[in-house]
Amino acid sequence: MLRSASNQASARAIPLTASQVFLLGASFLITLGSFAVLPYMSVLLHVRFGLGLGVVGAVLAVASLVQFSGGVVGAALAARIGLRATMLVALAVRTAGFAAFVPGLTRPLVAVGALFLVSCGAALYLPANKAYLVAGCGHERRPGLLAASGSAFNAGIALGPPAAAPFVLTSPAGLFTGVAVLFALVGAGHALLPGVADEKGERAEEKAEEAAEGGAKVGAASGHQDDPNSSALSNPSALPPFALTVLAVYVFMFFQHYLALYAVPRTSTAFYGTVLMGYAILLVVAQPLSARRLAALPYATALRIGFGAMAVGTAVLALGGRAGIAVGAVLLCLGEIVLFLKNDLEALDRSSAPAATVFGRQRLAAGLGAFAAAVVGGQLYGAAERASAVPVFWLLVSAQAVVLPALLVVCVAGTRRRARARARRRAGGGGVGGGPPRGRPSGRGAFNGGGDITPM
């Protein structure tokens, strides 16, 4: 305990390096430039080119899926050519994409191609960015650095659209050119960064050995094995961060996609804008301040708080009115702060893979959740709107925030019971090669913290 306290104190005392300060500033500028353009893609494709909303929706959905799921490719590239080189390639691709929007103003196919270039660049960049940020840092410094990175990205997301609004319709060519120049300058800055090696995680193996030794000692002292009927929540190492990230993003994206459709007719555009600005400020400020507490929080407790906040928040949205929408947004913000950061930290702690690979997997999980929410959400919201019962939509989302994590826990517990049963059968088979090797715990499945086999 004393060593942990001293580690936390030293983590607070260590200042940011120049490279870390640059990366945090670059993260803000990158999202500022990206969100000066990307939120208006529907306007460009539908209003300027006359594409149908169905076609526009399909293009944006595929581009979003590429942006998220391509993080796995970005991680693989980082493992081959290094973190800095991967970021340089990603920024070059994005610069070319934003520059291609200028001729794309008169050619729809070029505009769509530019959008996919930008999405591919984003997929390549983020895993390498986060891995570089935490490279060489101790376990105690990760929460603060990742929270600061999230705040930088979210600040850019919040300020990008209003900064670009006066230029989107009046001078889009100038806007696209300016963003391309911004990305070129940020890329030039990345070229000056020192090269660092991505680090493989070591804590997963250490924690697995500690858990095995501790379990053997407890079992020997008490004369019995672990209860096969115990809840997966009683063993946090059984909870898969990848699947929980899918669920967290899935629930959250209902709020992000459909709040505007719900809030503006019931309040006003100005009130909706105020809610978004307040949400962004709360997220940017609260996440770094709460990072160390979230890191120390048991995983199961964080899941209860995060999904609980999302469930209550979406239920409160069903009440409508300014108070219901504002309170619901605050609760959704709390859920985002807890779940998104804690899932990333837990995924890093579980895996022996390089950090960029972990972040790439987490991006894939986020992409799957966002894609599923886009597909399911449109059907649910449309049905609720046709039935003149839109508040029911939010109640259904609230129910999913409770039921889906519970179902995952049940599935995990069932998987663990079956793994134990197989291990007991092998052990009972005698010495004909059926038992596990001596000195190693049996039954290490995909859900109990086994390094690379953990799905992240």
Secondary structure, 3 states (H helix, E strand, C coil): CHHHHHHHHHHHHCCCCHHHHHHHHHHHHHHHHHHHHHHHHHHHHHHHCCCCHHHHHHHHHHHHHHHHHCHHHHHHHHHHHCHHHHHHHHHHHHHHHHHHHHHHCCCHHHHHHHHHHHHHHHHHHHHHHHHHHHCCCCHHHHHHHHHHHHHHHHHHHHHHHHHHHHHHCCCHHHHHHHHHHHHHHHHHHHHCCCCCCCCECCHHHHHHHHHHHHHHHHHHHHCCCCCCCCCHHHCHHHCCHHHHHHHHHHHHHHHHHHHHHHHHHHCCHHHHHHHHHHHHHHHHHHHHHHHHHHHHCCHHHHHHHHHHHHHHHHHHHCCCHHHHHHHHHHHHHHHHHHHHHHHHHHHHHHCCCEHHHHHHHHHHHHHHHHHHHHHHHHHHHHHHHHCCCHHHHHHHHHHHHHHHHHHHHHHHHHHHHHHHHHHHHHHHCCCCCCCCCCCCCCCCCCCCCCHHHCCC
